[in-house]
């Protein structure tokens, strides 16, 4: 009787899941619950298992999950103000900088020009921003926050404070300071790899993961 033949696809799958990159965590180092076959839930908001391909970067995987959940939670806090995640960064810059050229705003928030245009159109429709020709260059467009946006400023400030407390619940002052210090070092590492590192000149652009669907 001949030995059972394994399919090439099965062999390839086994090779992908069994081979770990240098420096990766050994399955023996992972908690038993993370290795349960039923622990991998791609459709779950908070999956409780580390994917095999991410075992070489468990902290990076955690950061990605936390960033995603942070934006989802931010959206819930900002919903009461009638804006979407990402739009608050545009307003934060305009409130502090005053009238700026639209081209400058695009560089600061580090988003696609068409995406920023859609954001400004919505914010203009709600009366929060005003666009006008630049007197110094009629081909350029100036963007500024309106006086009517002051109420939005208060709402965004409240939403951001609420998001902060919700995110850091259970951490005391020293732990929060240490977390800020460590995240600052991580940000500096990533900034070294980013072209031009947009956002370091203005902290309000530190989160730029807004998709066009959110606008």
C-alpha atoms as a printed R data frame, in Angstrom:
    type eleno elety resid chain resno       x      y      z
1   ATOM     1    CA   UNK     A     1   0.000  0.000  0.000
2   ATOM     2    CA   UNK     A     2   1.451  3.319 -1.009
3   ATOM     3    CA   UNK     A     3   1.796  6.172  1.464
4   ATOM     4    CA   UNK     A     4  -0.911  8.845  1.297
5   ATOM     5    CA   UNK     A     5   0.023 11.734 -0.959
6   ATOM     6    CA   UNK     A     6  -0.132 15.294  0.353
7   ATOM     7    CA   UNK     A     7  -1.311 18.021 -1.956
8   ATOM     8    CA   UNK     A     8   1.163 20.715 -2.975
9   ATOM     9    CA   UNK     A     9  -1.218 23.371 -1.665
10  ATOM    10    CA   UNK     A    10  -1.294 21.720  1.739
11  ATOM    11    CA   UNK     A    11   2.481 21.514  1.822
12  ATOM    12    CA   UNK     A    12   2.802 25.180  0.921
13  ATOM    13    CA   UNK     A    13   0.363 26.134  3.645
14  ATOM    14    CA   UNK     A    14   2.242 24.111  6.212
15  ATOM    15    CA   UNK     A    15   5.508 25.708  5.147
16  ATOM    16    CA   UNK     A    16   4.046 29.193  5.553
17  ATOM    17    CA   UNK     A    17   2.628 28.532  8.993
18  ATOM    18    CA   UNK     A    18   5.523 26.502 10.354
19  ATOM    19    CA   UNK     A    19   8.415 28.697  9.272
20  ATOM    20    CA   UNK     A    20   9.055 31.654 11.569
21  ATOM    21    CA   UNK     A    21  11.206 34.655 10.664
22  ATOM    22    CA   UNK     A    22  14.383 35.403 12.639
23  ATOM    23    CA   UNK     A    23  13.564 36.955 15.989
24  ATOM    24    CA   UNK     A    24   9.967 35.745 15.884
25  ATOM    25    CA   UNK     A    25   8.280 34.450 18.989
26  ATOM    26    CA   UNK     A    26   8.228 30.697 19.257
27  ATOM    27    CA   UNK     A    27   4.765 29.175 19.628
28  ATOM    28    CA   UNK     A    28   6.010 27.884 22.976
29  ATOM    29    CA   UNK     A    29   6.347 31.485 24.150
30  ATOM    30    CA   UNK     A    30   2.740 32.319 23.327
31  ATOM    31    CA   UNK     A    31  -0.093 31.790 25.792
32  ATOM    32    CA   UNK     A    32  -2.061 28.584 25.110
33  ATOM    33    CA   UNK     A    33  -5.261 30.501 24.364
34  ATOM    34    CA   UNK     A    34  -3.536 32.310 21.479
35  ATOM    35    CA   UNK     A    35  -2.874 28.995 19.728
36  ATOM    36    CA   UNK     A    36  -6.411 27.633 19.849
37  ATOM    37    CA   UNK     A    37  -7.735 26.843 16.348
38  ATOM    38    CA   UNK     A    38 -10.940 28.676 17.198
39  ATOM    39    CA   UNK     A    39  -9.097 31.737 18.495
40  ATOM    40    CA   UNK     A    40  -8.520 33.166 15.009
41  ATOM    41    CA   UNK     A    41 -11.591 35.228 14.240
42  ATOM    42    CA   UNK     A    42 -10.955 37.498 11.206
43  ATOM    43    CA   UNK     A    43 -14.402 39.045 11.562
44  ATOM    44    CA   UNK     A    44 -13.991 39.877 15.258
45  ATOM    45    CA   UNK     A    45 -13.358 43.457 16.330
46  ATOM    46    CA   UNK     A    46 -10.894 42.350 18.993
47  ATOM    47    CA   UNK     A    47  -9.364 39.014 17.887
48  ATOM    48    CA   UNK     A    48  -7.589 37.298 20.758
49  ATOM    49    CA   UNK     A    49  -4.908 35.510 18.733
50  ATOM    50    CA   UNK     A    50  -1.665 36.623 17.145
51  ATOM    51    CA   UNK     A    51  -1.650 35.639 13.449
52  ATOM    52    CA   UNK     A    52   1.196 33.334 12.526
53  ATOM    53    CA   UNK     A    53   2.584 35.863 10.027
54  ATOM    54    CA   UNK     A    54   2.747 38.515 12.772
55  ATOM    55    CA   UNK     A    55   4.718 36.489 15.304
56  ATOM    56    CA   UNK     A    56   7.881 38.327 14.299
57  ATOM    57    CA   UNK     A    57   6.307 41.655 15.213
58  ATOM    58    CA   UNK     A    58   3.859 41.239 18.102
59  ATOM    59    CA   UNK     A    59   4.208 44.838 19.287
60  ATOM    60    CA   UNK     A    60   3.699 46.222 15.784
61  ATOM    61    CA   UNK     A    61   0.578 44.082 15.490
62  ATOM    62    CA   UNK     A    62  -0.666 45.439 18.803
63  ATOM    63    CA   UNK     A    63   0.007 49.028 17.735
64  ATOM    64    CA   UNK     A    64  -1.954 48.462 14.534
65  ATOM    65    CA   UNK     A    65  -4.907 47.038 16.460
66  ATOM    66    CA   UNK     A    66  -4.826 49.854 19.033
67  ATOM    67    CA   UNK     A    67  -4.623 52.525 16.325
68  ATOM    68    CA   UNK     A    68  -7.627 51.017 14.557
69  ATOM    69    CA   UNK     A    69  -9.681 50.820 17.735
70  ATOM    70    CA   UNK     A    70  -8.647 54.351 18.710
71  ATOM    71    CA   UNK     A    71  -9.963 55.743 15.417
72  ATOM    72    CA   UNK     A    72 -13.217 53.804 15.780
73  ATOM    73    CA   UNK     A    73 -13.675 55.176 19.295
74  ATOM    74    CA   UNK     A    74 -12.744 58.684 18.158
75  ATOM    75    CA   UNK     A    75 -15.471 58.455 15.551
76  ATOM    76    CA   UNK     A    76 -18.033 57.725 18.229
77  ATOM    77    CA   UNK     A    77 -16.930 60.710 20.320
78  ATOM    78    CA   UNK     A    78 -16.884 63.031 17.298
79  ATOM    79    CA   UNK     A    79 -20.259 61.899 16.002
80  ATOM    80    CA   UNK     A    80 -22.034 64.183 18.453
81  ATOM    81    CA   UNK     A    81 -20.181 67.132 16.911
82  ATOM    82    CA   UNK     A    82 -21.352 66.115 13.442
83  ATOM    83    CA   UNK     A    83 -17.900 65.464 11.984
84  ATOM    84    CA   UNK     A    84 -15.929 62.415 10.942
85  ATOM    85    CA   UNK     A    85 -12.483 61.251 12.113
86  ATOM    86    CA   UNK     A    86  -9.866 63.240 10.245
87  ATOM    87    CA   UNK     A    87 -11.949 66.367  9.844
88  ATOM    88    CA   UNK     A    88 -11.077 67.458 13.365
89  ATOM    89    CA   UNK     A    89  -7.383 67.618 12.414
90  ATOM    90    CA   UNK     A    90  -8.201 70.029  9.604
91  ATOM    91    CA   UNK     A    91 -10.165 72.213 12.001
92  ATOM    92    CA   UNK     A    92  -7.492 72.008 14.718
93  ATOM    93    CA   UNK     A    93  -4.940 73.396 12.295
94  ATOM    94    CA   UNK     A    94  -7.218 76.139 10.977
95  ATOM    95    CA   UNK     A    95  -8.239 77.260 14.479
96  ATOM    96    CA   UNK     A    96  -4.614 77.720 15.500
97  ATOM    97    CA   UNK     A    97  -3.031 78.841 12.218
98  ATOM    98    CA   UNK     A    98  -5.651 81.215 10.866
99  ATOM    99    CA   UNK     A    99  -6.141 81.610  7.094
100 ATOM   100    CA   UNK     A   100  -3.820 79.331  5.110
101 ATOM   101    CA   UNK     A   101  -3.521 78.308  1.511
102 ATOM   102    CA   UNK     A   102  -5.295 75.086  0.679
103 ATOM   103    CA   UNK     A   103  -2.018 73.687 -0.691
104 ATOM   104    CA   UNK     A   104  -0.381 74.230  2.715
105 ATOM   105    CA   UNK     A   105  -3.271 72.535  4.492
106 ATOM   106    CA   UNK     A   106  -2.943 69.519  2.212
107 ATOM   107    CA   UNK     A   107   0.738 69.173  3.145
108 ATOM   108    CA   UNK     A   108   0.021 69.496  6.860
109 ATOM   109    CA   UNK     A   109  -2.714 66.860  7.053
110 ATOM   110    CA   UNK     A   110  -0.820 64.636  4.579
111 ATOM   111    CA   UNK     A   111  -3.868 63.455  2.668
112 ATOM   112    CA   UNK     A   112  -4.668 63.187 -1.023
113 ATOM   113    CA   UNK     A   113  -5.669 66.617 -2.458
114 ATOM   114    CA   UNK     A   114  -9.021 65.280 -3.664
115 ATOM   115    CA   UNK     A   115  -9.728 63.913 -0.171
116 ATOM   116    CA   UNK     A   116  -8.970 67.280  1.456
117 ATOM   117    CA   UNK     A   117 -11.156 69.030 -1.115
118 ATOM   118    CA   UNK     A   118 -14.089 66.779 -0.210
119 ATOM   119    CA   UNK     A   119 -13.498 67.410  3.485
120 ATOM   120    CA   UNK     A   120 -13.455 71.167  2.965
121 ATOM   121    CA   UNK     A   121 -16.593 71.050  0.856
122 ATOM   122    CA   UNK     A   122 -18.452 69.322  3.673
123 ATOM   123    CA   UNK     A   123 -17.035 71.615  6.341
124 ATOM   124    CA   UNK     A   124 -17.916 74.617  4.174
125 ATOM   125    CA   UNK     A   125 -21.479 73.370  3.723
126 ATOM   126    CA   UNK     A   126 -21.871 73.131  7.492
127 ATOM   127    CA   UNK     A   127 -20.509 76.663  7.927
128 ATOM   128    CA   UNK     A   128 -17.294 75.717  9.709
129 ATOM   129    CA   UNK     A   129 -14.799 76.871  7.059
130 ATOM   130    CA   UNK     A   130 -14.624 79.570  4.427
131 ATOM   131    CA   UNK     A   131 -12.668 79.444  1.172
132 ATOM   132    CA   UNK     A   132 -11.733 82.490 -0.885
133 ATOM   133    CA   UNK     A   133  -9.179 83.572 -3.521
134 ATOM   134    CA   UNK     A   134  -5.781 84.545 -2.135
135 ATOM   135    CA   UNK     A   135  -5.310 88.322 -2.692
136 ATOM   136    CA   UNK     A   136  -1.575 87.707 -3.184
137 ATOM   137    CA   UNK     A   137  -2.168 85.040 -5.841
138 ATOM   138    CA   UNK     A   138  -5.603 84.738 -7.381
139 ATOM   139    CA   UNK     A   139  -4.765 81.208 -8.516
140 ATOM   140    CA   UNK     A   140  -4.440 80.073 -4.901
141 ATOM   141    CA   UNK     A   141  -7.251 79.445 -2.435
142 ATOM   142    CA   UNK     A   142  -7.260 80.581  1.182
143 ATOM   143    CA   UNK     A   143  -9.017 78.454  3.801
144 ATOM   144    CA   UNK     A   144 -10.000 79.660  7.258
145 ATOM   145    CA   UNK     A   145 -12.227 78.667 10.155
146 ATOM   146    CA   UNK     A   146 -15.371 80.754 10.507
147 ATOM   147    CA   UNK     A   147 -16.619 82.461 13.631
148 ATOM   148    CA   UNK     A   148 -19.500 80.004 13.607
149 ATOM   149    CA   UNK     A   149 -17.022 77.153 14.135
150 ATOM   150    CA   UNK     A   150 -16.292 78.283 17.700
151 ATOM   151    CA   UNK     A   151 -19.052 76.028 18.988
152 ATOM   152    CA   UNK     A   152 -17.479 73.143 17.089
153 ATOM   153    CA   UNK     A   153 -14.151 73.973 18.749
154 ATOM   154    CA   UNK     A   154 -15.755 73.447 22.155
155 ATOM   155    CA   UNK     A   155 -17.324 70.167 21.019
156 ATOM   156    CA   UNK     A   156 -14.087 68.830 19.561
157 ATOM   157    CA   UNK     A   157 -12.193 69.830 22.715
158 ATOM   158    CA   UNK     A   158 -14.713 67.927 24.813
159 ATOM   159    CA   UNK     A   159 -14.649 64.912 22.507
160 ATOM   160    CA   UNK     A   160 -10.854 64.798 22.557
161 ATOM   161    CA   UNK     A   161 -10.765 65.043 26.356
162 ATOM   162    CA   UNK     A   162 -13.334 62.263 26.623
163 ATOM   163    CA   UNK     A   163 -11.379 60.117 24.179
164 ATOM   164    CA   UNK     A   164  -8.228 60.649 26.238
165 ATOM   165    CA   UNK     A   165  -9.853 59.536 29.473
166 ATOM   166    CA   UNK     A   166 -11.554 56.569 27.845
167 ATOM   167    CA   UNK     A   167  -8.309 55.457 26.174
168 ATOM   168    CA   UNK     A   168  -6.161 55.802 29.290
169 ATOM   169    CA   UNK     A   169  -8.668 54.574 31.859
170 ATOM   170    CA   UNK     A   170  -6.906 52.574 34.572
171 ATOM   171    CA   UNK     A   171  -3.527 54.230 34.022
172 ATOM   172    CA   UNK     A   172  -2.259 56.550 36.755
173 ATOM   173    CA   UNK     A   173  -0.305 59.756 36.082
174 ATOM   174    CA   UNK     A   174   3.182 58.147 36.086
175 ATOM   175    CA   UNK     A   175   1.987 55.382 33.758
176 ATOM   176    CA   UNK     A   176   0.476 57.924 31.380
177 ATOM   177    CA   UNK     A   177   3.704 59.921 31.365
178 ATOM   178    CA   UNK     A   178   5.728 56.776 30.682
179 ATOM   179    CA   UNK     A   179   3.374 55.738 27.885
180 ATOM   180    CA   UNK     A   180   3.709 59.189 26.300
181 ATOM   181    CA   UNK     A   181   7.495 58.945 26.565
182 ATOM   182    CA   UNK     A   182   7.646 55.515 24.946
183 ATOM   183    CA   UNK     A   183   5.223 56.445 22.177
184 ATOM   184    CA   UNK     A   184   7.339 59.513 21.507
185 ATOM   185    CA   UNK     A   185  10.363 57.294 20.951
186 ATOM   186    CA   UNK     A   186   8.350 55.007 18.668
187 ATOM   187    CA   UNK     A   187   7.113 58.022 16.708
188 ATOM   188    CA   UNK     A   188  10.696 59.262 16.307
189 ATOM   189    CA   UNK     A   189  11.747 55.862 14.943
190 ATOM   190    CA   UNK     A   190   8.925 55.845 12.403
191 ATOM   191    CA   UNK     A   191   9.520 59.476 11.512
192 ATOM   192    CA   UNK     A   192  13.054 58.581 10.480
193 ATOM   193    CA   UNK     A   193  11.608 56.283  7.816
194 ATOM   194    CA   UNK     A   194   8.892 58.668  6.617
195 ATOM   195    CA   UNK     A   195   9.594 60.902  3.644
196 ATOM   196    CA   UNK     A   196   9.648 64.430  4.993
197 ATOM   197    CA   UNK     A   197   7.982 63.188  8.162
198 ATOM   198    CA   UNK     A   198   4.803 65.292  7.821
199 ATOM   199    CA   UNK     A   199   3.175 65.948 11.147
200 ATOM   200    CA   UNK     A   200   6.296 66.690 13.178
201 ATOM   201    CA   UNK     A   201   5.881 70.398 12.535
202 ATOM   202    CA   UNK     A   202   2.294 70.180 13.671
203 ATOM   203    CA   UNK     A   203   1.154 67.567 16.158
204 ATOM   204    CA   UNK     A   204  -2.453 67.709 14.977
205 ATOM   205    CA   UNK     A   205  -1.523 65.677 11.906
206 ATOM   206    CA   UNK     A   206  -0.142 62.728 13.871
207 ATOM   207    CA   UNK     A   207  -3.076 60.562 12.871
208 ATOM   208    CA   UNK     A   208  -3.754 60.475  9.161
209 ATOM   209    CA   UNK     A   209  -5.522 57.185  8.584
210 ATOM   210    CA   UNK     A   210  -8.821 58.685  7.454
211 ATOM   211    CA   UNK     A   211 -10.218 57.010  4.384
212 ATOM   212    CA   UNK     A   212 -12.206 58.758  1.707
213 ATOM   213    CA   UNK     A   213 -15.225 56.694  2.759
214 ATOM   214    CA   UNK     A   214 -15.207 58.496  6.127
215 ATOM   215    CA   UNK     A   215 -15.415 61.897  4.498
